[in-house]
Amino acid sequence: MELLKSIGKHFKPAQKDIPTTGVVGSSSLAGKSKDMKDTPEILRISEKCPRFRILIIGKANSGKTTILQKMCETTDTPIVTDRNGKEIDPSILEDPTAMRGMHDIETEIYYPSNPRFVFHDSRGFEAGSTEEIEKVRSFIEQRSAQNELKDRLHVIWYCVPMDQKRVLGKAELTFFENGTGDVPVVVLFTKWDGQIVHSFSDLKQKGRHLQEAHRKAPQHAMGIFRTYYLPVITDVAHPPAAYVLLGSEDYCMCNVVVLLLSDYLRHA
């Protein structure tokens, strides 16, 4: 619970009874990450843990690439290295033919604009397959056993796009039933602005005037989220530590990551 106390201002805890205000977005985070890059807190953290390691899980088109680029404030191509430290072609991250076999969760991804953050990519869990789930489980255990703090896994981001019919499939729910030990999981509900647009259209079809539909669309979208999305991640054996609703402009999360890492280091 200490984790949630330290980041509660920015994340919503994964529980059903939550307020509809304060959802992470551009109003609370945008423009702050640049100001925080060289603050005393950042420098203190960097001395103890020079690299913050994140596992990002999600299927293709779940918004992972956008999240990483916005996180590091860049549109550049990332540097990608294999488990032996050899630089490899970054196109492997986007190539559908590389999704099985060639893809390696141990591959490290970082951006020259912000090399403090190291990302590992999991391609999500396909129905009827336990291979990727086992890879992720093994990766979490192996990284948790590392002696050096910089080599451990610090947080898992699980991407769930809000434009898909099913929130989580059976194989994906297995991930939350098994748990991740001491590594906190944050569910990133991407494409939140698309859900608001859908709610606006729905209200218009129900006869609401233009201004009223525009004003009530976010509240309507939140109602849909509470009813259909939130219970899926709360009614599991190991619910995530927190969740975030992300629209197309809501990816400046450096300050949130700093708070996460601060809490992690206090208990490392």
N, C-alpha and C positions, 0 to 999 in steps of 0.2 A: 504493500500500500504506500510505502514511502515514495515509490516511483510516481504514483498518481498525484501525491501531494506536491511534488516538485514540478510537475508538468501540467497540472490541472488547469492552469490559465490558458493553455494552448490546445490541449487534447481533451476530448470528452471520454470519460471512463466508459467501458463497455458494459453498460447496464441499461435496463429498459426505461426507468423513470428518470429522464434527463430533460433539462430545459431546452427550448428551441433556439436560444440565443447563444452567441459565442462560438459558433461553429468556425473551425479554423478556415481562414480565407484571407484574401488580399487586404481586407480592412484591418486585420490584427497583425499580419506578418509582413506584408509586402514592403520592400524597401529597407528592412531592418538588417538583413543578412550582411550587407556590405559594411554597415557600421559595427558589426560584431566580430569581424574577421581578426582584428588585432587588439581586442580588449584584454584587460588583465585576466579575465576569466578564461578566454581562449588561450592565452599564453600559459596560464597555469596548467590547464588541461593538456596542452601540447607537450609540456615538460614531462608529465607523467605518462601520457599516452599519445605519441605523435601521430598515430593513425587510428581513425575510427572506422570500424569494419561493419558493414551492413549487408545482410542477405535480403535481396528483393525477390519476391515470389509472385508470379503472375503469368498468365497465358499471353500469347501474341495479341496485340491491339488493346492491352489493358492499361496503356499509358506509362509503361515503365521508362522508356527512353526519355520522354518529356520530363518525368519526375527527376531523373538523374541530371539532366541538363539544367533544369531550373534550380535544382539544389546547389549546383556548382556555378550557377550564373554564367552559362556559356552555351553556344550553339556548335562548338567545335566537336570534332570526332574524338572519342575517348582513346586513351592508351590502354591496350589490352595485352596482358601477359599471361602465359600458361603457368602451370604449377611449378615449372622449373625457372620461372623468371624471364623466359624468352618472349620477346614481343611478337604478337601474331596479328593477323589481319582482323580489324574490328568488324568487318562485314559479317563475320561468323555469328555475331550477336543477332543479326536481323535475318539471316538466311534460313528460310523454313526447312531446307534440306539438311541443315546442320542441327536441327532440333533434337535428334536422337543420334546417339553414337558419338558424333564429333563434339557435342556440347559437354563442357566439363564445369561443374559447380566450383571447382577450385580456381578457375580462371579469375584473375583480378582485373577490375575495371576502375580506372580513375581518370580524372581530367586535370591537365596541367594548370588550369585556372584555380583549382582547389585540391591539391593532392593529399590533403589531410583525410579525405573521405575515400575509402576503398570499398567497392561494391562487388558482391558476388551475385550471380544471376541463376535462378531456378526457373525452368520453363513452365512451371505449373504442373498440376496433376491430372493426367488423362483418366477417363473412366475405365475401370477394369484393370488398371495397371498399378502395381505397387513398386515398380522400379524406381521412379523418381522420389516417391515418399521415402524409400529406404536410403536413397542417396542423400536426401536432405537430413534425415535422422542421423546418419553416420557423420555428415559434415558438421552438424551442430555438436555432437559428442566429441568429435576430434578437435574442433576449435575450442571448445570449453575446457579441454585438458591442456591447452598450451600454457607454458610457463610465462612467456612474455605477454604483457597486457595488450600490446599492439597487435598481437597475432590472434587474439581471441575474437569471437563474434560478439558484438555488443548489442545489436538489435536486429529484429526481422521485420521487414515491411511486406505485408501481404496485400497485393493489389486486387481489388474487386471492382470492375467497371459496372456502372449503374445502367448501362444500356443493354444488358443481357437478360434474357427471360428468367433464368435460374440463378439465384444468388450464389450458391455453392453446390457443386455436385457431390456425389457420394464419396468419391476419392478425396476431394478437397476437405470435406468434413472430417475425414479420418485424421488429417493433420491436426485439427483442433481437439480431437478426442485423445490423441497420443500425448500432446503437450510438448514443450520445448525446454524443459528444465528451468534454469535460471535466466535464460535469454528472453527478454520481453518481446512480445509480438504486438505490432501496431497495424491495424487494418486500414488501408487507404482506399476509401470508396472514391474512385475516379469518375470523371465526367458528370459531376454533380450539377453543373450548369445545364447540361442536357436534360436532366430530370426536371429542373425548374421550367425550362422551355416546354417540355411535355405537359407539365402541370398547367402552365398558362394556356396552352391549346385546349386542354381538357375543360378548364373553367370557361373558356370562350364558347365551346360547344354546348355547355350547360346553360348558356344564356347570360353569363356575366358580362357587364360592360368592359370596354378595353382597359380603362384605368383600374377598375376593381380587380380584374383578372391579373393585371400586372402587379398590383399591390399584394394580392393574396397568393400568388404563385409560389413564393418560397415557403410559406406556411403549409400550403397544400402538399408541396414536395416533401416537406419534413414529415407530414402525416403518413405519406406513402412509405418513407424510409423507416419510420417507427413501426409500421404495421408489417411490412414485408421483408425488410432487410435486417434491421437490428436484431429481431429474435433469432435469426439464423446464427449469429455469432455469439449470442448470449446463452442460448440453450444448448451448450456443449460442455464437455467435461473440463476443458481448459480454455475459457474465453480469453480473448486478447486483453492486454493491459490497457489499451486505449484504441480509439479509432479517430479518423479524420475524414471529413468530407472535402473533396478537392474538385474545384472547377478548373477551367482552362488557364486562369490567372493565379491560382492559389497554391503555388509550389515553392514559395520562399520560406523554407523551413529550417534554415541554418540555426536560428535561435532556439528552436524546439530541440534540435539535435544536441546543441550545447547543454541544454537542461537535462536531457536524457543521459548524456555522457557524464555530467557532473554527478548525477545520482549513482550511476554505475560505478564510478571510481570510488565513491564513498563506501561502497560495499564490496569492492574487489579485494 
